[in-house]
């Protein structure tokens, strides 16, 4: 029996008080200025996240020890309107060159600023529910830390 | 508390997470789950009720028994985690884009 969940895409939208060009640049080339430090997959603490500003550009993080961990790459580079990234991290927190889920980010002028719409899709490719769950809760520094936080909040 | 929060809270319990992982591997009855775990059948039923209430598992009758399986329409812990991940990332992005000293 196929027990795989086919999750719906994650869709998010945020309005920013800045022009699309600035929003696009900050999101991509400027990612090191805002990517949360908690969002890290490397074993060495993250120094910065990097998106190379071109089609096919790498998306990766640099660690304190100089190591680099790939997250994926740039699939579509169309400033200031459209950025599509490949998220290539599986449910076990490992980069897999054969795995591609897409993160589409659209920048649309709105109310004197920019609406940024993000869609992370093809989530079914991230692995069967059982495998992803086991990996998620077993891998050190993976999702278990966030889960602990949630459990603490839930118990408060 | 959003349903994502409830999913995380539901899976924070070690026993409940074990139950979810077993059901994720293949459908189970309450009896099968209890046989493989150091908890009673009523306790297993209680855990399954929680997992069902947050949309992680679903059940269907099979004669006198009920079979529990992953809810194919459910969001799952993976999506719940990603949902929160992108919420946090976009808040950080929004803050940075709007900083005045740029």
Interface residues (C-beta under 8 A of the other chain):
Chain A: X1 X3 X5 X6 X7 X8 X10 X12 X14 X16 X17 X18 X22 X23 X26 X27 X30 X33 X34 X35 X36 X38 X39 X91 X116 X118 X120 X123 X126 X127 X128 X129 X130 X132 X133 X134 X136 X137 X143 X146 X147 X148 X150 X151 X153 X154 X155
Chain B: X1 X5 X6 X8 X9 X11 X12 X17 X20 X21 X24 X25 X26 X27 X69 X70 X71 X72 X74 X75 X76 X77 X78 X79 X81 X82 X83 X84 X85 X86 X87 X88 X89 X90 X91 X92 X93 X94 X95 X96 X97 X98 X102
